[in-house]
Amino acid sequence: MSEAQLLEVKTIDVFYGDFQALFGVSLSVEARQVIAVIGANGAGKSTLLKTIAGLMHPHSGQILFGGSPIAQVPAFAVLRRGVALVPEGRRLFPSLTVEENLLIGGQSRRRGPWSLARVYELFPVLAERRNLPALALSGGQQQMAAIGRALMSNPGLLLCDEISLGLAPIVVRDIYARMPQIVAEGTSVIIVEQDIMQALRAANHVYCLQEGRVALQGSARELTREAISAAYFGV
Amino acid sequence: MPGTRPGMTNERPGRSGMQWFNIILQGVLIGGLYAMFAAGLSLIFGVMRLVNIAHGDLIVLAAYLALMVTHALDVSPLTSLLLVVPVMAMIGYTLQRGLLNRTLGDDLLPPLLVTFGLSIIIQNGLLELFTADSRKLQAGAIEVQAFQVTQGIWIGVLPLIQFMVAVSVIAGLETLFYRTALGRAFRATSDDQAVAQLMGLDTRHVFALAMALSLAVVAIAGVFLAVRANFDPAIGPARLIFGFEAVVIGGLGSMWGTLVGGIVLGVAQAIGAQIDPGWQLLAGHLVFLAVLAVRPQGLFPKVSG
């Protein structure tokens, strides 16, 4: 294991009751790296993120973050160690204002570059709407708030689950355009995407999941479209 | 009889406007106490969707705790709050962490059953320790002190203090809920438990803090209850009903609504008692049912955000 490994997922099996969702999945993330996890619906992408974030726990296998095991650590403690998840569907707190949503993320008191001011700098539209109820924002703005809320905990690793879902392509491009600024602050990112082209553009390294197994992985630049579609559809 | 002030039960036909004003005023003041019964109940339901059937018995437990403190330390009931409030808060925290957190889940039934069992345990425990005799906290001269507002309108010092404390408790809870980090955590956890955990909130701890806060309010309510009327181990469930009724009348999710709910209930009972002493509780229940039928979301429902 090299010093540079921020996250190491080692052959994890994850179950929903009797149903096995992940089979021996391994993945590693280096500091300041952007990893894309792609795959069809039900391939296990969201399960992988939830397991890393501590919402689910693997039946077997190991997860190391910064060298220490987190596989059996509950979600709130995983966040305090520096892993933040932007959940699928944004899931802002409806009874909180935009700013209160951001402050909840900051309540872990992890030190780092991100503060209310910095998040507002990254997404200026949120500053204008800081006192509105979270759900009064447009879909794209809600997604920005959800990312901002996760950043407020100053994570070493940011997990983004389907951040393009239900958003107009121009909004998606706008959000992805901020990704380099987030990475430049020292945060690694795992993005789970349906939009393969978007994922390939944003990431250094790609994992393709198929029915709970890693079917393909490689540098985003080197993988051919043919290889990806073969792994994606399993044909 | 609980909820009845001396001097209000002597039936005399044909009351003057001033007398009715007096009766309503007394109802308003007692409403503050009902609001305190309700506030802790509403807080717990709001944060963790737990219906605490033992809430009334915990009020009575606080009353007995105050009884022990006043006897042991020879202090006034109001001074005993300095000890009873933190002790009840600690009981709340422990109860939640040790027992109630284990019952929470998608199903509403387990916490209902467990708190129902808790209610029976508390009642019987108190019966075992203190017997079924009626007790009362003695507050001394302040109990009978009153001042005249205008001709024919008298306000008791103790009911007034009780009402002002109730308003302060409601205002305090409202401020805590909407102006502090803890309140933000309560609201976030209430909205979405899974995401609250993802944002670093230990929901088991947040729930335990909510229960501690709820029982701190219960402690204040219990002491005022015990000063104004006799209590015995069996009166808890009726206080629970008053609390529920105040919550439903006021509308879930609004603390000020809970205060109004308590006042509506108090006034209805006071007026009912004038019509016929047996109608005191009935009038309260009828107003509750009327609100439930006409405006099931309560008078001040939570604004959807």
Interface residues (C-beta under 8 A of the other chain):
Chain A: A53 G54 L55 P74 A75 F76 A77 L79 R80 A84 L85 P87 R91 F93 P94 S95 L96 E100 N101 L103 I104 G105 Q107 S108 P133 A134 L135 R149 A150 S153
Chain B: A181 R184 A185 R187 A188 S190 D191 D192 A194 V195 A196 Q197 L198 M199 G200 L201 D202 T203 G305
